Amino acid sequence: MRSYNAGFNRTATVCAVAVAIFTVTAAPGYAQAAKAKKASTDNTYAIREQCVAKAQAAYPDTGLGTATVMTQRTGIYRDCAKSHGIRP
């Protein structure tokens, strides 16, 4: 069976080449944006770890009444996260 879609096949090939060229030329900007996002994420994790450590230091676990300790830690963590501009 013979295909009579030569015009369609040619158009599809031209489009595929155009997409490939666009992808290659746009890739450097995408890589820089990905690096910036990763740095921002790493910074957020560091802030969260700092806030957790601050909350644990303020209210150490005594083994008694852990619900009260966790409530107090949550307040410290929330205030620390908000002061650094991240959502708790």
C-alpha positions in Angstrom: 0.0 0.0 0.0 1.4 3.4 -1.0 1.0 6.5 1.1 0.0 9.7 -0.7 0.8 12.0 2.2 4.2 13.2 1.0 3.2 16.9 1.6 2.1 16.1 5.1 5.3 14.2 5.9 7.4 17.0 4.6 5.6 19.5 6.7 5.9 17.3 9.8 9.6 17.0 9.2 10.1 20.8 8.9 8.1 21.3 12.1 10.2 18.8 14.0 13.4 20.4 12.9 12.1 23.8 13.9 11.2 22.5 17.3 14.6 20.9 17.7 16.4 24.2 16.8 14.2 26.2 19.2 14.9 23.7 22.0 18.6 23.8 21.6 18.7 27.6 21.5 16.4 28.0 24.5 18.2 25.4 26.7 20.9 27.7 28.3 18.3 30.1 29.7 16.3 27.1 31.1 19.4 25.7 32.7 20.1 29.0 34.5 16.5 29.2 35.7 16.7 25.7 37.0 19.9 26.5 38.9 18.3 29.6 40.5 15.3 27.6 41.5 17.5 24.9 43.1 19.5 27.5 45.0 16.2 29.1 46.3 15.0 25.6 47.3 18.3 24.9 49.1 18.0 28.2 50.9 14.4 27.4 52.0 15.5 24.1 53.4 18.3 25.7 55.3 15.8 28.2 56.8 13.4 25.5 57.8 16.2 23.5 59.5 17.3 26.6 61.4 13.7 27.3 62.6 13.2 23.6 63.7 16.5 23.7 65.6 15.4 27.0 67.2 12.1 25.6 68.3 13.7 22.4 69.7 16.2 24.4 71.6 13.5 26.7 73.1 11.3 23.8 74.2 13.4 20.6 74.7 11.6 17.3 75.0 11.1 16.4 78.6 9.1 13.2 78.1 6.1 14.7 79.8 3.2 16.4 78.1 4.5 16.1 74.5 1.4 17.8 73.1 2.1 20.9 75.0 5.7 20.9 73.9 4.7 20.4 70.3 2.2 23.3 70.5 4.9 25.6 71.9 7.4 24.5 69.3 4.9 25.1 66.5 4.5 28.7 67.6 8.3 29.3 67.7 8.7 27.6 64.3 5.8 29.6 62.7 7.2 32.9 64.0 10.7 32.1 62.7 9.5 31.0 59.3 7.4 34.2 58.9 10.3 36.4 59.9 12.4 34.8 57.1 9.6 35.3 54.6 8.6 31.7 54.0 5.3 30.0 54.6 5.3 27.9 57.8 
